[in-house]
Each structure stands twice: as C-alpha cells, then as structure tokens.
Amino acid sequence: MKYNYELARKLRKNQTPQERKMWNLLRNRQFHNLEFRRQFPMENYVADFLCKKEKIIIEIDGSQHNLEENILKDELRTKFFETKGYRIIRFWNNDIDNNIEGVFLELEKFIFNN
C-alpha cells in the first residue's frame, strides 16, 4: 500500500485560507473535544480533515471541484473513504469564507444527528 506522506506534508505547509480557518475551528480538540488530523494520508488519497473516533472526513472544496473530471475524482475519493468506514462531509470555500457559523452548525448536525 502506498501512502502519500510527502504530499500530505506539503499540503499541511501550504494550506488554503479556508483550510487554515477550518483548522482553527478544529485544532486542539476545540470542536466538542474531538481530535482531528489535517491532511491525513490514506493510501493514494489525502483527507483534508479526519476524525478517527467519529469516522468523519471533512473535505474543503474550491471552484475546481465543479469541473467534470474533478467531480469524478471526488466521487472515487468518497467511495474509497467510505470503504474504510468513513462518512464524508464537504464544504465549499465560500461557505467557510462567508458563513463559518453555519459550517460549524452543519458539522455538528452531521456528526451528532446521523
């Protein structure tokens, strides 16, 4: 099995502004005392944010995820993560930029009401 540790390290060093904002919400168990990891490698993929305890992956998507080839890649990523027992929630960059409170509430609903 190939794990993409180098890519994950590079992504952690070069976070987008939205990833930084989300990480500030999740880091140090600030979100319901849950431990999240950022840019976590899983075989050929890297999850933006992962919580092992709740089996949750949070993906942050920019406009490039609206392109057809990226939609297909995202579907494959999602299926792969689901085969590992994870549930995936996605947020758009503009939601994080303009409605971080709504993102917080949506994440709470997703984790605790599913």
Backbone as ProteinMPNN parsed JSONL, in Angstrom:
{"seq_chain_A": "MKYNYELARKLRKNQTPQERKMWNLLRNRQFHNLEFRRQFPMENYVADFLCKKEKIIIEIDGSQHNLEENILKDELRTKFFETKGYRIIRFWNNDIDNNIEGVFLELEKFIFNN", "coords_chain_A": {"N_chain_A": [[0.836, -1.191, 0.0], [0.556, 2.161, -0.846], [1.307, 5.137, 0.755], [0.7, 8.571, 0.86], [2.663, 10.358, 2.184], [4.526, 12.44, 1.776], [3.164, 14.224, 0.066], [1.035, 14.888, 1.778], [2.419, 16.222, 3.832], [3.405, 18.403, 2.382], [0.973, 19.629, 1.664], [0.022, 20.361, 4.197], [1.841, 22.344, 4.844], [1.196, 24.256, 2.98], [-1.443, 25.355, 3.246], [-4.732, 26.338, 2.194], [-6.44, 29.52, 2.59], [-9.004, 28.931, 3.533], [-8.736, 26.333, 4.524], [-6.994, 26.882, 6.638], [-8.674, 28.46, 8.229], [-10.675, 26.596, 8.876], [-9.116, 24.694, 10.22], [-8.39, 26.183, 12.453], [-10.783, 26.114, 13.79], [-11.042, 23.415, 14.409], [-8.675, 22.411, 15.578], [-6.629, 21.27, 18.362], [-8.599, 19.932, 19.829], [-10.828, 21.606, 20.007], [-13.336, 21.485, 18.926], [-15.948, 20.097, 20.215], [-14.326, 18.487, 21.802], [-13.159, 16.646, 20.106], [-10.636, 14.864, 18.375], [-9.028, 15.966, 15.588], [-7.246, 15.376, 12.587], [-5.169, 16.941, 10.18], [-4.848, 17.047, 6.632], [-4.484, 14.209, 6.139], [-2.916, 11.257, 5.224], [-4.197, 8.55, 3.341], [-3.678, 5.705, 1.906], [-3.659, 6.158, -1.541], [-4.756, 8.66, -1.338], [-5.391, 11.878, 0.228], [-6.916, 13.017, 3.019], [-8.644, 15.998, 3.801], [-9.431, 16.817, 6.481], [-9.635, 14.718, 9.277], [-11.342, 12.68, 11.563], [-10.749, 10.141, 13.595], [-12.109, 8.886, 15.71], [-14.887, 9.456, 15.391], [-15.118, 8.641, 12.822], [-15.124, 10.414, 10.601], [-14.682, 12.431, 7.746], [-13.728, 15.558, 6.621], [-14.028, 17.517, 3.842], [-12.737, 20.213, 2.002], [-13.761, 22.235, -0.53], [-12.882, 23.957, -3.478], [-13.628, 26.037, -6.369], [-12.611, 24.506, -8.469], [-13.503, 21.97, -8.058], [-15.901, 21.791, -9.285], [-15.497, 21.121, -11.88], [-15.913, 18.707, -14.439], [-14.074, 16.481, -14.609], [-12.938, 16.582, -12.104], [-15.114, 16.224, -10.461], [-15.671, 13.54, -10.913], [-13.283, 12.411, -9.909], [-13.543, 13.173, -7.233], [-15.772, 11.669, -6.534], [-14.702, 9.084, -6.673], [-12.771, 9.273, -4.633], [-14.467, 9.684, -2.441], [-15.906, 7.246, -2.42], [-13.783, 5.493, -1.895], [-12.98, 6.36, 0.72], [-15.348, 5.783, 2.059], [-15.35, 2.997, 1.882], [-13.529, 2.468, 3.802], [-14.928, 2.935, 6.039], [-15.597, 5.542, 6.676], [-17.531, 8.553, 7.001], [-18.32, 11.238, 4.866], [-18.186, 14.732, 4.713], [-18.689, 17.686, 2.903], [-17.562, 20.992, 2.337], [-17.897, 24.116, 0.751], [-15.464, 26.505, -0.305], [-16.453, 29.184, -0.266], [-18.509, 28.985, 1.605], [-17.099, 28.609, 3.966], [-15.674, 30.987, 4.002], [-17.745, 32.894, 4.172], [-19.718, 32.033, 5.958], [-18.982, 30.758, 8.46], [-20.104, 30.112, 10.912], [-22.437, 28.779, 10.177], [-21.272, 26.581, 8.92], [-20.067, 25.366, 11.127], [-22.393, 24.666, 12.605], [-23.644, 22.935, 10.768], [-21.754, 20.904, 10.644], [-21.858, 19.952, 13.277], [-24.509, 18.925, 13.258], [-24.203, 16.908, 11.313], [-22.346, 15.157, 12.497], [-23.454, 14.484, 15.029], [-26.175, 13.94, 14.718], [-26.562, 11.922, 12.963]], "CA_chain_A": [[0.0, 0.0, 0.0], [1.314, 3.414, -0.938], [0.741, 6.264, 1.483], [1.222, 9.803, 0.293], [3.121, 11.182, 3.302], [5.177, 13.665, 1.294], [2.109, 15.131, -0.4], [0.315, 15.37, 2.963], [3.29, 17.21, 4.484], [3.406, 19.595, 1.526], [-0.338, 20.274, 1.781], [-0.055, 21.0, 5.524], [2.656, 23.56, 4.803], [0.634, 25.201, 2.006], [-2.893, 25.357, 3.394], [-5.503, 27.455, 1.665], [-7.013, 30.317, 3.688], [-10.182, 28.236, 4.065], [-8.244, 25.227, 5.353], [-6.486, 27.477, 7.886], [-9.837, 28.876, 9.029], [-11.309, 25.377, 9.386], [-8.199, 24.105, 11.181], [-8.519, 26.959, 13.683], [-12.016, 25.655, 14.434], [-10.942, 22.004, 14.791], [-7.427, 22.021, 16.229], [-6.531, 21.191, 19.833], [-9.86, 19.401, 20.39], [-11.739, 22.716, 20.278], [-14.671, 21.139, 18.434], [-16.549, 19.014, 21.004], [-13.243, 17.656, 22.331], [-12.798, 15.612, 19.127], [-9.313, 15.03, 17.78], [-8.978, 15.971, 14.125], [-5.941, 15.451, 11.932], [-5.306, 17.642, 8.907], [-4.085, 16.487, 5.519], [-4.17, 12.865, 6.618], [-2.781, 10.34, 4.088], [-4.818, 7.226, 3.352], [-3.277, 5.084, 0.649], [-3.352, 7.122, -2.605], [-5.501, 9.891, -1.112], [-5.125, 12.667, 1.424], [-8.147, 13.624, 3.535], [-8.389, 17.342, 4.33], [-9.524, 16.728, 7.931], [-10.116, 13.381, 9.62], [-11.55, 12.348, 12.973], [-10.809, 8.676, 13.665], [-13.106, 8.447, 16.693], [-16.232, 9.543, 14.816], [-15.031, 8.147, 11.44], [-15.587, 11.544, 9.8], [-13.726, 13.171, 6.924], [-14.22, 16.852, 6.146], [-13.344, 17.96, 2.632], [-12.941, 21.619, 1.665], [-13.737, 22.282, -1.994], [-12.89, 25.206, -4.231], [-14.383, 26.002, -7.626], [-12.088, 23.474, -9.363], [-14.252, 20.736, -7.819], [-17.077, 21.805, -10.156], [-15.12, 20.623, -13.199], [-16.384, 17.328, -14.594], [-13.058, 15.48, -14.267], [-12.734, 16.604, -10.656], [-16.309, 15.621, -9.849], [-15.456, 12.088, -10.979], [-12.213, 12.087, -8.963], [-14.105, 13.306, -5.883], [-16.648, 10.51, -6.306], [-13.821, 7.941, -6.392], [-12.217, 9.507, -3.292], [-15.54, 9.458, -1.47], [-16.153, 5.793, -2.355], [-12.646, 4.888, -1.207], [-13.08, 6.666, 2.146], [-16.496, 5.042, 2.59], [-14.962, 1.587, 2.063], [-12.758, 2.423, 5.053], [-15.861, 3.166, 7.137], [-15.732, 6.965, 6.976], [-18.575, 9.395, 6.409], [-17.668, 12.419, 4.307], [-18.96, 15.962, 4.569], [-17.948, 18.648, 2.074], [-17.929, 22.398, 2.426], [-17.309, 24.969, -0.278], [-14.642, 27.614, 0.204], [-17.247, 30.387, 0.016], [-19.24, 28.763, 2.859], [-16.152, 28.844, 5.059], [-15.369, 32.422, 3.994], [-18.888, 33.77, 4.432], [-20.695, 31.512, 6.903], [-18.297, 29.758, 9.291], [-21.037, 29.669, 11.96], [-23.291, 27.782, 9.532], [-20.436, 25.393, 8.727], [-19.96, 24.776, 12.461], [-23.676, 24.039, 12.93], [-23.842, 21.818, 9.841], [-20.848, 19.852, 11.079], [-22.466, 19.376, 14.495], [-25.654, 18.082, 12.843], [-23.695, 15.759, 10.579], [-21.676, 14.215, 13.4], [-24.219, 14.041, 16.187], [-27.569, 13.596, 14.404], [-26.59, 10.887, 11.925]], "C_chain_A": [[0.877, 1.249, 0.0], [0.585, 4.507, -0.148], [1.452, 7.524, 1.028], [1.664, 10.777, 1.389], [3.74, 12.495, 2.839], [4.156, 14.683, 0.81], [1.358, 15.714, 0.797], [1.123, 16.449, 3.677], [3.299, 18.515, 3.698], [2.077, 20.354, 1.641], [-0.511, 20.96, 3.135], [0.715, 22.313, 5.545], [2.048, 24.642, 3.918], [-0.892, 25.211, 2.053], [-3.532, 26.552, 2.692], [-6.027, 28.278, 2.838], [-8.218, 29.616, 4.335], [-9.773, 27.05, 4.937], [-7.698, 25.75, 6.674], [-7.641, 27.858, 8.807], [-10.525, 27.659, 9.655], [-10.423, 24.725, 10.447], [-8.243, 24.859, 12.502], [-9.767, 26.58, 14.468], [-11.83, 24.263, 15.055], [-9.752, 21.658, 15.686], [-7.529, 22.007, 17.746], [-7.839, 20.784, 20.504], [-10.863, 20.497, 20.741], [-13.17, 22.414, 19.858], [-15.147, 19.893, 19.173], [-15.517, 18.007, 21.509], [-12.866, 16.494, 21.398], [-11.423, 15.91, 18.545], [-9.401, 14.903, 16.265], [-7.529, 16.022, 13.68], [-6.152, 16.169, 10.614], [-4.379, 17.026, 7.88], [-3.552, 15.107, 5.901], [-4.095, 11.894, 5.445], [-3.469, 9.004, 4.34], [-4.608, 6.614, 1.972], [-2.984, 6.169, -0.391], [-3.993, 8.489, -2.395], [-5.013, 10.607, 0.135], [-6.439, 13.336, 1.814], [-7.814, 14.995, 4.106], [-8.365, 17.33, 5.86], [-10.178, 15.398, 8.281], [-10.232, 13.247, 11.126], [-11.747, 10.838, 13.044], [-11.936, 8.207, 14.578], [-14.51, 8.412, 16.095], [-16.286, 9.037, 13.37], [-15.616, 9.177, 10.461], [-14.413, 12.096, 8.994], [-14.418, 14.434, 6.45], [-13.374, 17.241, 4.941], [-13.723, 19.412, 2.353], [-12.736, 21.76, 0.158], [-13.766, 23.704, -2.532], [-13.605, 25.001, -5.549], [-13.881, 24.924, -8.582], [-12.824, 22.143, -9.18], [-15.563, 20.696, -8.603], [-16.776, 21.3, -11.561], [-15.428, 19.128, -13.28], [-15.342, 16.291, -14.178], [-12.789, 15.441, -12.77], [-13.936, 16.053, -9.91], [-16.144, 14.108, -9.813], [-14.369, 11.647, -10.002], [-12.723, 12.149, -7.521], [-15.019, 12.13, -5.549], [-15.818, 9.269, -5.974], [-13.205, 8.059, -4.997], [-13.253, 9.175, -2.227], [-15.806, 7.965, -1.32], [-15.022, 5.081, -1.624], [-12.756, 5.116, 0.298], [-14.237, 5.899, 2.783], [-16.166, 3.564, 2.775], [-14.138, 1.403, 3.326], [-13.628, 2.744, 6.265], [-16.093, 4.62, 7.497], [-16.961, 7.564, 6.308], [-17.903, 10.699, 5.998], [-18.66, 13.573, 4.268], [-18.078, 16.957, 3.828], [-18.488, 20.045, 2.311], [-17.218, 23.143, 1.301], [-16.508, 26.071, 0.384], [-15.492, 28.817, 0.579], [-18.108, 30.223, 1.267], [-18.336, 29.041, 4.056], [-15.822, 30.329, 5.153], [-16.524, 33.264, 4.537], [-19.851, 33.291, 5.511], [-20.067, 30.437, 7.788], [-19.202, 29.26, 10.414], [-21.967, 28.591, 11.414], [-22.54, 26.485, 9.287], [-20.317, 24.64, 10.046], [-21.246, 24.021, 12.811], [-23.958, 22.832, 12.049], [-22.964, 20.632, 10.228], [-21.358, 19.169, 12.351], [-23.622, 18.445, 14.138], [-25.174, 16.806, 12.194], [-23.111, 14.712, 11.525], [-22.634, 13.643, 14.434], [-25.662, 13.663, 15.906], [-27.665, 12.543, 13.31], [-26.696, 9.517, 12.522]], "O_chain_A": [[1.828, 1.352, 0.774], [-0.601, 4.761, -0.362], [2.668, 7.529, 0.835], [1.12, 11.875, 1.513], [3.504, 13.543, 3.441], [4.27, 15.871, 1.109], [1.075, 16.912, 0.823], [0.573, 17.474, 4.08], [3.212, 19.599, 4.275], [2.067, 21.583, 1.706], [-1.124, 22.024, 3.215], [0.295, 23.278, 6.184], [2.354, 25.822, 4.089], [-1.551, 25.088, 1.021], [-2.945, 27.63, 2.609], [-6.056, 27.787, 3.967], [-8.417, 29.707, 5.546], [-10.393, 26.793, 5.97], [-7.91, 25.136, 7.719], [-7.595, 27.611, 10.012], [-10.91, 27.69, 10.824], [-10.927, 24.253, 11.466], [-8.144, 24.246, 13.565], [-9.793, 26.715, 15.691], [-12.399, 23.972, 16.107], [-9.822, 20.711, 16.469], [-8.401, 22.648, 18.334], [-8.148, 21.234, 21.608], [-11.659, 20.337, 21.667], [-14.111, 23.016, 20.375], [-14.796, 18.771, 18.807], [-15.808, 16.817, 21.626], [-12.322, 15.485, 21.846], [-11.09, 17.061, 18.259], [-9.797, 13.865, 15.735], [-6.69, 16.644, 14.331], [-7.203, 16.022, 9.99], [-3.288, 16.552, 8.196], [-2.345, 14.879, 5.973], [-5.084, 11.712, 4.735], [-3.338, 8.411, 5.411], [-5.281, 6.97, 1.005], [-2.134, 7.025, -0.146], [-3.787, 9.391, -3.207], [-4.324, 10.034, 0.978], [-7.005, 14.117, 1.049], [-6.82, 15.148, 4.814], [-7.394, 17.779, 6.468], [-11.159, 14.998, 7.655], [-9.338, 13.647, 11.871], [-12.774, 10.316, 12.611], [-12.637, 7.246, 14.262], [-15.239, 7.437, 16.279], [-17.355, 9.004, 12.761], [-16.465, 8.866, 9.627], [-13.297, 12.212, 9.499], [-15.541, 14.396, 5.946], [-12.146, 17.286, 5.022], [-14.89, 19.789, 2.457], [-11.668, 21.442, -0.364], [-14.562, 24.538, -2.1], [-14.129, 23.92, -5.82], [-14.645, 24.464, -9.431], [-12.769, 21.282, -10.059], [-16.261, 19.682, -8.59], [-17.694, 21.075, -12.349], [-15.229, 18.385, -12.319], [-15.667, 15.332, -13.478], [-12.451, 14.391, -12.225], [-13.784, 15.472, -8.835], [-16.441, 13.469, -8.803], [-14.515, 10.62, -9.338], [-12.388, 11.3, -6.695], [-15.035, 11.653, -4.415], [-16.189, 8.491, -5.095], [-13.123, 7.073, -4.264], [-12.967, 8.485, -1.249], [-15.919, 7.472, -0.198], [-15.265, 4.173, -0.829], [-12.639, 4.167, 1.074], [-14.123, 5.422, 3.912], [-16.647, 2.939, 3.72], [-14.058, 0.296, 3.86], [-13.128, 2.818, 7.388], [-16.72, 4.911, 8.516], [-17.374, 7.156, 5.222], [-17.024, 11.203, 6.698], [-19.809, 13.42, 3.852], [-16.879, 17.06, 4.088], [-19.691, 20.256, 2.464], [-16.08, 22.83, 0.952], [-16.825, 26.515, 1.487], [-15.279, 29.415, 1.633], [-18.413, 31.214, 1.931], [-18.766, 29.639, 5.042], [-15.703, 30.872, 6.251], [-16.307, 34.229, 5.27], [-20.716, 34.054, 5.942], [-20.575, 29.317, 7.852], [-19.085, 28.107, 10.83], [-22.256, 27.609, 12.097], [-23.11, 25.403, 9.429], [-20.45, 23.416, 10.08], [-21.196, 22.876, 13.26], [-24.458, 21.816, 12.53], [-23.397, 19.482, 10.143], [-21.291, 17.946, 12.474], [-23.711, 17.326, 14.643], [-25.687, 15.727, 12.493], [-23.359, 13.517, 11.364], [-22.623, 12.438, 14.686], [-26.323, 13.109, 16.784], [-28.751, 12.301, 12.784], [-26.732, 8.526, 11.792]]}, "name": "protein", "num_of_chains": 1, "seq": "MKYNYELARKLRKNQTPQERKMWNLLRNRQFHNLEFRRQFPMENYVADFLCKKEKIIIEIDGSQHNLEENILKDELRTKFFETKGYRIIRFWNNDIDNNIEGVFLELEKFIFNN"}
